Amino acid sequence: MEVKDHLLAGDAAIKPLVKSPNVSGPFKTGLPDTIIIHYTAGSSAESSVRSLCNPAAKASAHLVVGRDGSITQLVPFNIIAWHAGKSAYGDRVGYNNYAIGIEIDNAGVLTKTGDVYQAWFGRTYPSNEVLYAVHRNEKSPRYWHTYTEQQIEAVETICRALIPAYNIKTILGHEEISPGRKVDPGPAFPLDKMRERLLNIGGRDEDDAPVLPPAGRVNVDKLNIRSKPDVSGETVAKPLEKGVKVKILDKSGNWYKITTEIEGWVSGQFLDAES
């Protein structure tokens, strides 16, 4: 799989382009540099494609990945799509302007009644398509529609094509840029492990513990240090200036616990690893 003229090419899983009118024009120079993973919370890939191409929906994405691993592109990668909505992460706000959006056909949160697991739109799912798990932004477990192996493989293959084509630095879930408002792709999608593989974020040792770079250097003008690995964490000190070198102590998802004059958490996308 490869990117040609800002479109995916070179794989039998790629369906013909279906253009969405819901776009904002070209990205600024040097962008996009981020990928956002979503689930559709819909009944099928086809219905989601129709919805994301409906002007009344005021939403779109660059790609939709079906349960069988098929891929439909709706927006060229150099054009801004409407998938992130109200969003913030690190020191950025409004992630439509920075990111490629990948929507995965998945029903999302399910409700259990007796032995039946039901989506918000009424369809029921068998127990072997259900995961009972706690979301990263929640405290209690819920039922979630699982992803197929074909979908997970397709998303990783897509990302491997996009990373060198657009110098992608960050892969995030919608749940991370819009916590409290969005919960996709949810705990059924292996987001943390996938982005660690794709972006070589530390790696893991024999005990599956993160292998950390010993230090990092700030690569943005101002970098907030937070009380926890989330944009909702309170800032605990003045922002770090660009070029400051910090010691890395721990890791959670795409966040690093660092120390300078104080310990705190920073978004990993704004640190360049150093020895």
C-alpha positions in Angstrom: 0.0 0.0 0.0 1.2 3.5 -0.8 0.1 7.1 -1.2 -0.1 8.6 -4.7 -1.4 12.1 -5.3 -2.8 12.1 -1.7 -4.8 8.9 -2.3 -4.2 5.4 -1.1 -3.2 3.0 -3.8 -1.7 -0.4 -4.5 -4.0 -2.7 -2.5 -7.0 -4.8 -3.5 -8.8 -3.7 -0.3 -9.0 -0.1 -1.5 -12.4 0.7 -3.0 -13.1 3.4 -5.5 -13.0 7.0 -4.2 -16.2 8.4 -2.9 -15.8 12.2 -2.5 -17.3 13.9 0.5 -18.3 17.6 0.1 -17.7 18.2 3.8 -14.2 19.7 3.6 -12.4 22.9 4.5 -9.7 23.2 1.9 -6.0 22.3 1.9 -3.9 21.8 5.1 -1.2 24.4 5.9 2.4 23.6 4.9 3.9 20.8 6.9 0.5 19.4 7.8 -1.1 16.9 8.4 1.3 15.4 10.9 -1.2 13.4 13.0 -3.6 10.5 12.6 -6.8 10.3 14.6 -8.5 6.9 15.0 -12.3 6.8 15.3 -15.1 4.3 15.3 -18.2 5.1 13.3 -20.9 4.0 15.9 -22.9 3.0 12.8 -24.5 -0.1 11.4 -22.2 -0.7 8.5 -19.3 0.9 6.6 -21.7 1.7 3.7 -24.1 3.6 5.9 -21.2 5.5 7.4 -19.8 6.4 4.0 -23.3 7.7 3.0 -23.6 9.7 6.2 -20.1 11.2 5.9 -20.9 12.3 2.4 -24.2 13.9 3.3 -23.9 17.8 3.5 -26.5 17.8 6.2 -24.3 15.7 8.5 -21.5 18.3 8.5 -19.0 15.6 9.1 -16.4 13.6 7.1 -13.3 11.6 7.4 -10.4 10.7 5.1 -11.0 7.0 5.3 -13.6 4.4 6.4 -12.4 0.9 7.1 -15.0 -1.9 6.9 -15.4 -5.0 9.0 -13.8 -7.0 6.2 -10.8 -4.7 6.0 -12.0 -2.9 2.9 -11.0 0.8 2.7 -13.1 3.7 1.2 -11.4 7.1 0.8 -13.7 10.1 1.1 -11.2 13.0 1.2 -7.6 13.4 -0.2 -5.0 13.5 2.5 -4.0 17.0 1.7 -7.5 18.3 2.3 -9.0 19.1 5.7 -11.9 16.8 6.7 -14.4 17.3 9.5 -13.8 14.4 11.9 -12.3 15.8 15.1 -14.9 18.5 16.1 -14.2 20.4 19.3 -10.8 19.0 20.3 -7.5 19.7 22.0 -4.3 17.9 22.9 -1.0 19.2 24.1 -0.9 22.8 23.0 -3.1 22.4 20.0 -6.8 23.1 19.6 -9.0 22.0 16.7 -7.5 18.8 15.3 -9.3 18.9 12.0 -6.5 21.3 11.0 -3.7 18.9 11.9 -4.9 15.4 11.3 -6.0 12.6 9.0 -9.1 11.0 10.2 -9.6 7.2 10.0 -13.1 5.9 10.8 -13.5 2.2 11.6 -16.9 0.5 11.2 -17.8 -0.5 14.7 -21.0 -0.2 16.8 -19.2 1.2 19.8 -20.8 1.0 23.3 -23.4 -1.9 23.7 -26.1 -2.4 26.2 -26.7 -5.8 27.7 -30.2 -7.0 28.4 -30.3 -10.6 29.5 -28.0 -12.4 27.0 -28.5 -9.8 24.3 -26.0 -7.0 23.5 -27.6 -4.2 21.6 -26.2 -1.0 19.9 -27.9 2.3 20.1 -29.4 1.8 16.6 -31.1 -1.5 17.6 -28.8 -4.2 16.1 -27.8 -7.0 18.4 -24.4 -8.7 18.5 -23.2 -12.1 19.7 -21.1 -12.4 22.8 -18.0 -13.3 20.8 -18.1 -9.8 19.3 -18.3 -8.1 22.7 -15.6 -6.9 25.1 -16.3 -6.0 28.8 -13.7 -3.4 29.7 -12.9 -0.1 31.3 -12.3 2.9 29.0 -9.1 4.9 29.6 -11.2 7.9 30.6 -13.7 6.1 32.7 -13.7 4.1 36.0 -16.3 1.4 35.4 -16.4 -1.3 32.8 -18.9 -1.3 29.9 -19.7 -3.5 26.9 -17.9 -2.6 23.7 -18.2 -4.0 20.1 -14.9 -5.6 19.1 -12.9 -5.0 16.0 -12.0 -7.7 13.4 -8.5 -8.8 12.8 -8.9 -7.5 9.2 -9.7 -4.0 10.5 -6.8 -3.8 12.9 -4.4 -5.1 10.2 -5.8 -2.6 7.7 -5.5 0.4 10.0 -1.9 -0.5 10.8 -1.1 -1.0 7.1 -2.7 2.4 6.3 -0.7 4.1 9.0 2.5 2.5 7.7 1.8 4.1 4.4 0.9 7.5 5.8 3.7 7.9 8.3 6.5 8.4 5.7 4.3 10.2 3.2 3.3 13.0 5.6 6.0 12.7 8.3 3.4 11.6 10.8 4.6 12.2 14.4 1.5 11.3 16.4 -1.4 8.8 16.4 -4.3 9.6 18.7 -7.8 8.3 19.5 -10.7 10.7 19.3 -11.1 9.9 23.0 -7.8 11.6 23.7 -8.4 14.8 21.8 -12.0 15.1 23.0 -12.1 13.5 26.5 -15.5 13.5 28.1 -17.2 14.1 24.7 -15.9 11.1 22.7 -15.0 7.6 23.7 -13.8 6.2 20.3 -12.0 4.0 19.4 -12.5 2.6 22.9 -10.7 -0.2 24.8 -11.5 -2.8 22.1 -9.0 -1.2 19.8 -5.2 -1.8 20.6 -4.3 1.9 20.1 -1.4 2.1 22.6 0.4 -1.0 21.4 -0.2 -0.1 17.7 1.2 3.4 17.9 4.2 2.2 20.0 5.0 -0.2 17.1 4.4 2.3 14.4 6.1 5.3 15.9 8.8 3.4 17.9 7.7 5.1 21.1 10.1 3.5 23.5 9.2 -0.1 22.7 8.7 -2.8 25.4 11.0 -5.2 27.3 10.6 -9.0 28.0 8.0 -8.3 30.7 6.0 -6.0 28.4 7.1 -3.0 30.3 7.9 0.2 28.3 11.5 0.8 27.4 12.1 4.5 27.8 14.5 6.8 26.1 16.7 8.3 29.0 16.0 11.9 27.9 14.1 14.1 25.6 14.3 17.7 24.2 11.3 20.0 23.9 10.4 20.6 20.2 7.7 23.3 20.6 7.8 26.9 21.8 5.9 26.1 25.0 5.2 22.7 26.6 2.9 22.4 29.5 3.8 20.0 32.4 0.7 18.4 33.8 -0.3 16.5 37.0 -1.4 13.4 35.0 -1.0 12.0 31.5 -4.0 13.7 30.0 -4.9 17.2 28.7 -7.4 17.5 31.7 -4.5 17.4 34.1 -3.6 20.6 35.9 -0.4 22.4 34.9 2.1 22.0 37.7 4.8 24.5 36.6 5.6 27.1 34.0 5.7 25.7 30.5 9.0 24.3 29.3 10.8 26.3 26.6 11.8 24.9 23.2 15.2 23.2 23.4 15.0 22.3 27.1 16.4 18.8 27.8 14.4 16.7 30.4 14.9 13.3 32.0 12.2 10.7 31.2 11.0 8.7 34.2 7.9 6.8 33.0 5.4 6.5 30.2 1.6 6.2 29.8 0.2 5.9 26.3 1.7 8.8 24.3 2.7 10.7 27.5 6.0 10.9 29.3 6.6 11.5 33.0 9.6 13.8 33.1 11.6 15.7 35.6 13.4 19.1 35.5 13.0 21.2 38.6 9.7 19.4 39.1 8.1 16.1 38.1 5.1 16.0 35.7 3.6 14.6 32.5 4.1 16.0 29.0 2.7 14.9 25.6 5.3 12.6 23.9 4.7 14.2 20.5 6.5 17.4 21.7 9.6 15.6 22.9 12.5 14.5 20.6 14.2 11.4 22.3 17.9 11.8 23.1 20.4 9.6 24.8 
